[in-house]
Amino acid sequence: MTSTASSPDTRQGQSPQDQRPSWQQRLRRFGYTAQPRSDVRERLVPPYVQPSPRLWQVLGMPPVLAERITRWSAWGGPLLVTLLAGVMRFWHLGSPKAVIFDETYYAKDAWALVHRGFEVNWDKNANDLILSTNGHVRIPTDAAYVVHPPVGKYVIGLGEMLFGFNPFGWRFMTALLGTLSVLMLCRIGRRIFRSTFLGCLAGALMAVDGLAFVMARTSLLDGVLMFFVLAAFGCLVIDRDKTREKLAAALQPDAYGRIRPDAHIAETTHLGWRPWRWLAGLMLGLAIGTKWNGLYITAAFFVMAVLWDIGSRKVAGAGNPYKAVLPDAAITFVATIPVAIVTYLVSWTGWILSPANGKGGYFRSWAATDGKGGNWTWLFPDWWRSLWHYEHEVYEFHRNLHSPHTYMSNPWSWLVDGRPVSYFYESPSPGKDGCPVDAGQKCAREVLAIGTPLLWWVACFAVLYILWRWLLRRDWRAGAIACGIAAGYLPWFLYQERTIFFFYAVVFVPFLCLAVAMLLGAIIGPPGSSDTRRVAGATGAGVLVLLIAWNFIYFWPLYTGTAIPIDDWRSRMWLDTWV
């Protein structure tokens, strides 16, 4: 697998040693190598990797069939991986038939939102009543104080409207979005790596990750957040390809037919209004409207998009890419920040339209009661001031949340699966709730939010690998993956004393899978390697993938709430902190 990173140096007629800045010379001792020079069009728009003809010859396929398989594999491969992921995620989705972990908040909040436009206070026995009546319960009218925006709950509520106020209904949309996330990751990975195989490998790894799997089968907000973040990232990757194609098309060939850098074209070519970037802003607004940590991701993706534009202009030949990129940066800002803010405000429409006489959403009447007075209140409508006050109170809640919890964890432990979260646990007797009659003792039935251990432990090395690729090889793919991980992970280190949980990490699981896929691609070896090197690399990578798949299967009972003998459950508690 060769790097598609683009060299920013556009000087011609100099030896590589003369072109390389002094800091690059010093980095050679640590493994830095300058990227080989090539046609600028290929550097702007790298070709996709095609399977070697030898593969089809070994499989005995005629050339016509091989060509057809290659052509359809761009969508056929991702769809097959997605089908596998979907079957697993929807298998017995309504089991356990219980309100597990924070479903007690979000499932009921979602039902209230889609019917009343705001969350309400439920009776303490509401869960039992909902399960016993299949959701045929009266919705209270007393507004509830909630600390997360409404988008994710509206998404959950859509499934409830389609399939009822029951476990299958409130888990349907998270399962659907979790399945579609696998499809998106396959396609994103294919576009980044220029390889259908590596893209499908990244999607397959996510399909068998335990944390992504459990979150897709539970009506919590973080799985919805992950979907919107991944969608935004995918939109930005597509936008990057589209704009680089426009730059490549604008450059003129020389007398020998080679595309050369051109400073004037690189600095003056207008790249249009870039609809994919506007769509990314919409997705980021929906992410913020699901959980506030989408703000950090929005900021990181904005910076990443601007840096991509600078790199594109530089490769095309811009003498001053920072100046040339100013119009692009302006469009990026408008398409990202204002669009995200407007999307966030629109998501509160149900609360805004609720009565301001004390019978609407929580704090809806604040501006007309406690918020009266002030010199500047006439500038803003009541709903705006009430919403601002609500947001301030929510911010204070999150900032001061230090209540101890059995399953709280520090982000330092996340990458090694240090402290998973138990969503559901029962001890059925033999012959009940799936416990084998001959078990001899009580069984354990648990839904444990834990990443597939071998996948996450390999991901620790993969993160180091992509950091090396980014810092010393200037590989933009590694930088993009690192940005996705950092944006979803590093902000939590600012709140180490706060009550936080491992399942928050699901937002950067897709990027961990991309990192592992990139590492496995390096293990397999770049195109052009000897047969011996490729066979050895493919064998090693294949064994590693099979071990990860086995590990997922081994932990399957803990992901699905399947009753197993207590000794079998204990054998799966590899670390003391998992109990």
Residue, then its C-alpha position, 0 to 999 in steps of 0.5 A: m500500500t503506497s502513500t497518497a500523501s502529496s508533497p507540498d514542494t513544487r520546485q522543478g529541476q532540483s535534486p531531491q537532496d536540494q529540495r528537502p528542507s533542513w528539518q526533513q534532512r534531520l528527520r531522516r534518521f527517524g524514518y522520514t522519506a520524501q515522497p516520490r515525484s509524480d504527475v501532479r494529476e496523479r498526486l491530486v487524484p490518486p488512482y484506485v488500486q486494482p487487484s492483480p491479474r494473478l489473483w484471478q488467474v489463481l482463482g481460475m476466473p476468465p478475464v471478462l468475469a474478473e473485470r465485472i467483479t472488480r467493477w461491481s466490488a466498489w459497492g458489492g463488497p461494502l453492501l455484503v459487509t453491511l448485510l452481515a452487520g445488519v443481520m447481527r444488529f437486528w438479530h433478536l433486537g428486542s432482547p432483553k425485553a427490559v429497559i436497560f441502563d440509560e434507556t430509562y431516560y432516552a426511550k421515554d424522553a423520545w416518546a414524549l418528544v415526538h408527541r409533546g415536543f418536550e421531555v416530561n417527568w415519568d412515574k417511578n413505576a413507568n418502566d414496568l408499566i410500559l413493558s407490561t402494556n407494550g407501551h400503551v401508557r398515558i404521557p405525563t404533562d409535567a416538563a422534565y429537566v434534561v441535560h442533552p439536546p433533542v436530536g438523538k431523542y427524535v431519532i429514537g422516537l422515529g423508531e418508536m413511532l414506526f414499531g411501538f413504544n417497546p424495546f424493539g421500537w426504541r432500539f430500531m433506529t440505533a440499530l439502523l444507524g449502526t448498520l448504515s455506519v458500517l456501510m459508510l465506513c466501507r466507502i470512506g475507507r475505500r476512498i481514503f485508501r484507494s482500495t476496496f479491500l481495505g475499505c471493506l476491511a475497516g467496515a468489517l472490523m467495525a461490524v465485529d467491534g463489541l462496543a459499536f455492536v452493543m451501542a447499535r442495539t441500545s437506545l442511547l445517544d452516543g451511537v446516534l452521535m457517532f453516525f452523524v460524526l462519521a457522515a460529516f467526515g465522509c462528506l468532507v472526504i468526498d469534498r476533498d476529492k471533488t475539489r482536487e479533481k477540479l484543480a487537476a482538470a484546470l491544470q494544463p499539460d506540457a509539451y510532453g503531456r505531463i501535468r505540471p504545477d501552475a501557480h496562477i491556476a492553483e491560486t485563482t481557480h474557483l472551486g464552487w460552493r461545494p455542496w458536500r461541505w455544506l452537507a457536512g455542516l448539517m451533519l455536524g449541527l445534528a451531532i451537536g444537537t445530539k450531544w454537546n461534545g460534537l462541538y469539539i469535533t466540529a472545530a477539529f473538522f473545520v481546521m482539518a478541512v482548511l488544511w486539506d485546502i491548503g495542501s491541495r492548492k500547494v500541490a497544484g503549484a500555489g506559491n502562497p497557498y495560505k493566501a489562495v485558500l482564503p476564499d475556501a476558508a470563508i466558504t468552509f466557515v459559513a458552511t460549517i459553523p453557521v449551518a451547524i448553529v442554525t441546525y442546532l437551533v432548529s432542533w429545539t423547535g418543539w420546545i420553542l413552540s411549546p406554551a410559555n405559560g408554565k405548561g410547556g418545556y422546562f424553563r420555557s417560561w423563564a424569560a417571562t417570569d424569573g428572567k424579567g428585567g435587564n437593559w437589553t432584553w428587548l433585543f431578544p425574543d423570550w424563547w431565545r432568552s429562555l433557551w440561553h438560560y436553559e443552555h447555561e444551566v445545562y453547561e453548569f450541570h455538566r461542568n459540576l457532574h462529579s457524582p460517583h458511579t459504579y461504572m465510571s472510568n477515566p479516559w486513560s483506560w479506554l483504549v485498553d478496554g479498562r472499565p466497560v459498562s454493564y447495561f443489564y445483568e440477571s442470574p436466571s436459574p436453570g431452565k429459565d430465560g435461556c439458562p440450560v436445564d443441566a447448568g447445575q447452577k445459576c447462569a449469568r445473563e449480561v449486556l456488557a458495553i465493551g470493545t472487542p478486546l483484541l481489536w482494541w489492543v491492536a488499535c493501540f499499536a495502530v494509533l502509534y502507526i498512524l501518528w508515525r505515518w502522519l508526522l514522519r511520512r506526511d501521509w494525509r490519510a493518517g492525519a485524517i484518521a488521527c484527527g477523528i480519534a483525537a476529536g472524539y477522545l482527547p477532549w475527555f481528558l479535560y474532564q477527568e474528574r467528571t463522571i464519564f463512561f467508556f461507551y463515550a468512546v464509540v464516537f471514534v470507533p470508526f477511526l480506530c477501525l480505519a487505523v487498524a485497516m491501515l496498519l494491516g495494509a502495511i503488514i500485507g505490503p505495498p503493491g509491487s512487493s515480492d510474492t514472498r513478502r505479500v504472502a507472508g504479510a497477507t498470512g499474518a494480517g489474515v490470522l490477526v483478523l481471524l483472531i479478532a473475529w473469533n474474539f467477537i464470537y467468544f464474547w457474543p453472549l456478553y454483547t447480546g444478553t445470552a444466558i451462559p453458565i456462571d463459570d463460562w461468564r467468569s472465564r470471559m472476565w479477563l481483567d478484574t476491572w471488567v466485573 
